[in-house]
Every structure is written in C-alpha cells, then in structure tokens.
Amino acid sequence: MKRLIVMGIMAGIGTLAGAADFSRTGSDSIALRGPIAEGDVDTLRLLATPGTTLLRVNSDGGDPQAAMQLGRYLRQQQWRLAIDTVCAGSCALYVFPAAHHMHIPAGAVLALQESAFLRAQAGPERMRRSLVEAGVPADELDRETAALAAQLAETAALETAYAAELGIAPAFYRDFRQVAGQAESVRQRFPDQEAAVYWWPAAARLQRCYGIAGVQEGTRASRLAPDGYLYVPALSALVMGDQALQACP
C-alpha cells in the first residue's frame, strides 16, 4: 500500500489501481484504458501485429517509468496516437509526445500536470504534506519523505534522458509551473470544487517551443475560449491554456 501511495503522488493522482486494459479495436488499432502501470508495454507488444499503427488512449495518468516505456515503444514502431476521451498526467507527459502523429478529436482533452522535474524540486515540506494527506503515519513521515525525494530525483533524471532521446525541449517538462501559478486566480471561480490543475498546450506551441510535431488538435481553441481555460466536471479538472506563458524563441 505504501508503494501505491508514493507512486500515486509521483504520478499526480491519489492512487494507482492495477494495469491498464488493452483491447484490439480494429485491424490497425489497439485501445488503452485506465492508468498506465508496470508491464503494460509487454501487454501491448503481445497484442500488436505487423499491421498495427494506432494506439487509442483514455488514461488519467499512471506510473511515469511505465509511461516512458510505452512512449519508447510507440516511437520505435512509429505508431500514431488518438485520444478517445482524455490523456492526462503520465499519458500526456510521456506517451503522447512520443507518437508519430497525434490526434485530439472534438470532445477529447490533453491534460499535462507537474513533471517529475518539478515534483523533485518541490522541497521536503511539500512532499511531507502530500504524504500526510495520503495517510502516511506520523512516525513514518521522515523515512517516507526521504524515500519519496530519492524516487522523484531518480525519475526526474530518467525524464531528462527521455526528453533528450525523443528530442523534446526541456521546457516541455518545466513550463507547467507558470501555468499553475496563473490557475490559482481562476480557481476562485469554482469555490465549491476541488479542481486539479492541468495544462493543454496548443499544437503550434508544442511544435515551435518543444519540438513535438504532428499534433492535430481539433476544437481546442474554441473550447478554451474566451477565458483561456476549460473546466471538466468528470475529471474535477481545471484545464488551462498557454496564456500564462511567454512566446518561445
């Protein structure tokens, strides 16, 4: 249970419940449903055929390292990715940018949260608070805080190497901090909601600023207008746009 709590904090969600569900949805496509977990890439390999070229996703996050493994597999196979409903957390950070081409149809959402780099920089007090909120007993907090800090540092290093491997600019894993800062004022419009903050970068910004090309984003602009954010009740999510960010070089 402690490992699930720690991994849940690292993944940006409260808990991690088992592996994702995979199923074939056509001669060329496989669907992923649920949180990404260790071993999922092996399941995907077993289902894949020479004609498989598309992964359809509906995932609110999961284990970062498992998501990186999935991302590497998509990049190696040059698969496309389509979001059926949501690709959030580790799905958005690691699986989405690795695909050969990404489609976000009308009604679907891309939702990034804090990366491992930002979580590792949070400091011991914030990590400690997260563990308290997750139910870790007081007499275990010092040990678990140190363990969480070490795991976050390790994952942040893996994330940096992953970005370099895929050719992703480091800012992709760092710009969320500015987005979250602006979101605090928007939160006041939903005083009765415990909305988690997410970021949906535009396709143009993904390509120009971070080196992530091939994104078809459907109706993103109209859905975020006119205030630059989208509230998603089903996720209890406040999804922010790029308005807090400066233009990239």
N, C-alpha and C positions, 0 to 999 in steps of 0.2 A: 504493500500500500504506500509506503514512504517513497518508493521509486516512482510510483504513479503520480504522487503529489509533486515531486521535484520535476518530473518530465512534463507534467501539466503546466507548471509555472514557466518552464523553458519554452514550451510551445505556445504560450499565451492563452491557454484555456484552462478551465478548472480541473478537468480530469481527462484521462485518455482511456477509452473503452474499446479494447480489442483492436484487431486489424481492420483495414478497410475491406469492403465487399467488392469483388470483381466479377463482371459478367460480360459475355460477348453480346454486342448489340447489333451486329451486322458482320458482313464478310470482311470488312476492313476496320472494324472499331471494337474497342473494349471500354466498358464503363467502370469507373472507380467511385464508390460511395462510402463516405464516412471518414474518420480520422486516419491519417497515414501512420503506420506502425512498422516496426522492425519485421523484415521478412516479406513485406509487400512486393518488393521488386522481384523476388523469386516467384511469387504467385503470378505476377504479370508475365514473366518470361514463359511460364508453363502454358499460359493461355494464348500467348502470341503465336501467330502463324506468319509465313512469308508475306501474306497479303495484308497484314495489319499495319495501318498507317496512322490511326487516330485513337487518342485517349480522351474519353469524355469524363469530366470530373464534377463531383458535387461533394466538396470537402471543406470543413470548417477549421482545418489545421492538422496537427499531429506532430510526431517526432521529427525534429529538424534533420538529424542524420539520415533517417529513413527517407525523408523527402528529397534530400540531396542525392541519394542512391537512385531514386526514381527519376530525378531530373537527368542524371548522367545517362541512364538507360534511354530516355527519350532523345537526348542529344545524339547518342551513338547510333540510334536507329533512325534518326531524322523523322520522328513522328510529329504529327500535328496534335494540337490540344484544343478542345472546345469545352467551355464552362456551361454545364446544364443549368445550374442554379447559382452556386457560389464556389469560389476558390479563395479561401481565406487563410491567414496565418502561414504555416509552413508550406501549404499548397501554393500560395501566391508568391512567397519569397524564393522558393527553390524549384518547384516543379514547373510552374507557369513559364518563367523566363528561359527554361532550357529547351522548350519545344521548338520545332522547325517553323511552325506557324500557329498563331493563337487566335481563337475566335471567341468573342464575348457577345452573344446574341442579345436581343431585346429581352429584358427581364432578368438577365444574369448579372452577377456582381463580382468584380475582382476586388479583394479586400486585404491589403497588407497591414500587418501590425509591427510591433518592435522586433527588430532583428536580434540575433544573438550578440552582435557587436554592441548594440545599445543596451541590452539587458546586462551584459557583462560590466558596463560602465555605470550601472545604476547605484552601486555602493552597497555596503553591508547592511545599512539600516533599512533600505527599501527591500532588500532581499529578506531580511528578518521579518518585516511587516507582512510580506507575501506569505511566508511560511506560517506565521501566526494565523493569518486569515484562512490558510488551508488546513488548520487544525493540528499543526505540529506542537507537541507538549513543550512547556517552558523549559524543562530540564534537558531537552534535546536541541534547543534552538541554536546554541553556539556551534555544536558539531554539524548540524544540518545546514546552517548558513555557510560555514566554511566549505562544506561539500558542494552546495549549490554554486558558490562562487567559482570553485575549481571546474565544475562541469560547464558552466557558462563560458569561462575563459577558453576551455578546450573547444567547445562548439563554435565560439567566435573565430578561433584560429582556422577551424575547418571551413567556416563560412568564407573567410578571406581567401583561402586557397581555392574554394569552389568558384568564387567570383572571377578570380584570375583565370581559371580553367575555362570558364564559359565566355570570358571577355566582357564581363559586366563591370561597369564603373563602380568603385566603392561607394559612391554617393547613394546608390540604389538602396543600400543597407543602412544608411545614416540619415536620410532626409526626413524620415518619419518623425524625428524629434521636433522639427519646426511645425509639421502638420498637427501633431498632438498638442503643441503649445497653443495654436490658434483654436483648436477644438474646445478648449476649456470655456471660452465665452459662448460658444454655440450650445454647449451642454445645458446652459441655464434656460434654454427654451424647452427643455424636457425635464423639469424638476422632479417629476414622478417616475422617471425611468432611469435604471442603472445601465446606461448605454455604454458599451465598449467602443473605443475609438479605432477606426480603420482608415486606410488611405487608398484611394483609387487613382493612380497616376494615369494621365492621358496617354494615348498611343504615341502622339507626337513627342511627348516628353520622354517616354520610355526609349524611343529610338534616338533622339537627339542628345539626351543627357546621360543615358545609362548604357547605350549600345544594345538595346533589346528591340529588335526589329520584327516585322511580320505580324503585328497586332491589329486585328480588325475589331473595333470596339462598339459597333452598333449604335445604340441610342444614349451612350454615356453622357454626352454634352447636355442634351435636353433633360435628362433625369436629374442631373446635378444643379441645373439652373432653377431659379435665378440666384440663389444664395450660396452656391458652391458646395452644398452637402446634400446627402440623401440619408433619411432615417429608415432603417429596415426593421420593422417590428418583429418579424420572425426570428431575427438574429439578436434582437435588442442591440442593434449596431448603429452607430453614427459614422457614416462613411463620408470622409472629407475628400475634396478635390485638391488641386495644386495651388490654390490661391495664396497659401502661406509661403510659397517657395519662390526664390529668385530665378530669373532666367539662367539657364546653364550656358557655359561657354560655347 
